[in-house]
């Protein structure tokens, strides 16, 4: 990526920060690994959506939350890494089916924070998330679980951002 491409990118009105040759060792729990070609730190969900719409269809995209137990090869990552932890951090109570409260948590929320939030609001079933060292996005991607529980067992719905726009999915 050269200065002309950076100028083109700036015209898209992104509110986040784009970095070139970002050392992944600064973003993973193992503190090892090479650089990512590009790293994007979105300001919020809408900023991320604007950014994703501008990526070419052949651009490899990697999404990283806390970087817990993520091992990056010394050769780094080709493509763009999107960091969700600080930007996609909204968590709140919403009305679910039959007026039962459900937790809305964005992909960058740490899993233990969801467990604490649920306990604070008298909700049960997500206690196991207290021992999952990562974010909601990662827990969903790998169906993180322990103590006989799994992430998708407690999910009502998911809103996914894809290159072509938004897509909803029903949970467990």
Secondary structure, 3 states (H helix, E strand, C coil): CCHHHHHHHHCCCCCCEEEEEEEHHHCCCCCCCCEEEEEEECCCHHHHHHHHHHCCCCCCEEEECCCCCCCCCCCCEEEEEEECCCCCCCEEEEECHHHCEEEEECCCCEHHHHHHHHHHCCCCCCHHHHHCCCEHHHHHHHCCEECCEEHHHHCCEEEEEECCEEEEEECC
